[in-house]
């Protein structure tokens, strides 16, 4: 980014992390998790997720401190460690994940408003799409006024969304019943859930979805007032959100049984609180969700534009995405992002896309960027690069990096072949922009290794396209 007044302080960076992580996921968590797993598997899954995501948080903290010259987070780390095409793919995958997530947020937002105004239905009616479009372009023109101003509003919405979550946890603590919680710990009475391992595997994409945004501060590293605040914001944001997520999920399982929770309409947290205190509880959570989603939309619009801008500034994306307006906002990246959101909002009118199917696809797109970031941190420690004067820290970071890599690979496995193929279908067209950027530099498009990787992506994309046509793959 060109030098701009008003860098982001620690509080604003923490708000970006928390604001992007706490969107709609936590408000739908009781049903989303109960649909896949019962108490025992939920606890195992959260233990795996807590360790895995903590190592990823430490990865982003370590890379922010050890590679202060790399701006753009997941994109920059993948490029530095594994070459231009891997860097481009991380930026492209992250960008698609972010705006697809925003489409999911809009569907959930108007599904929630449908609780008060039936015209919005499940969030994909004509009235809902018109309403979503109005908000989308309102946020767009707000961001055009400046990153710092948008980040300040994000701080306010982040504080506002924490209040109803705190009230839910407090009330749920008093309403929690141990006999409900322990009624069927391993889901034996519900054979459709499968084995405990299957339950853990099936809930994994949901746990990743609610943590997406953990890298938010590192994406904005170039705009941070102090470089050291990037790592601090990542860890503070992670711990804050982890506590809320685990408490909301676990306490809900002590208020309603797994079969009851699995049948709830989202936002299921509203129904859980309504079960305890009556109608006003559902209203409270619904209002909190609306505030939360608007704030999360703002965070993710900022992240979408920033990742494309960072890649363009480094000549990995085409030059036109490098353009900033007078307020230092990457204007073309912002327009491209929100046009795609608008297009997919219209598509939801004609498809069966639900909130859950959108977030699963969005989550699968971000798994590769996470894997490359973890692998780069592991590679630095393995080579002792930047550790010449800190060999004691090297052993710790080598261990953390290894766990983060294993966790990222496990997530890709947990996502399953379906989402791997659908991800390939979305990754493949990105090569057009990559080729354009390379032509602008007068360089060959792919190295020999990158040709093989791209060929594998194209094969996966063709299989996915045929699968959607033939019907053995569905969105």
ABEGO torsion letter per residue (X at the ends): XBBBBGBBBAAAAAAAAAAAABBAAAAAAAAAAAAABBAAAAAAAAAAAAAAAAAAAAAAAAAAAABAABBGEAAAAAAAAAEAAAAAAAAAAAAAAAAAAAAAAAAAAAAAAAAABAAAEAGABAAAAAAAAAAAAAAAAAAAAEAAAAAAAAAAAAAAAAAAAAAAAAAAAAABBAAAAAABAAGAABAAAEBAAAAAAAAAAAAAAAABGAAAAAAAAAABABAAAAAAAAAAAAAAAAAAAAAAAAAAAAABBAAAAAABBOBAAAAAAAAAAEAAAAAAAAAAAAAAAAAAAAAAAAAAAAAAAAAAAAGABBAAAABBBAAGBBAAAAAAAAAAAAAAAAAAAABABBAAAAAAAAAAAAAAAAAAAAAAAAAAAAAGBGAAABAAAAAAAAAAAAAAAAAAAAAAAAAEAAAAAAAAAAAAAAAAAAAAAAAAAGBBABBAAAAAAAAAAAAAAAAAAAAAAAGABBX
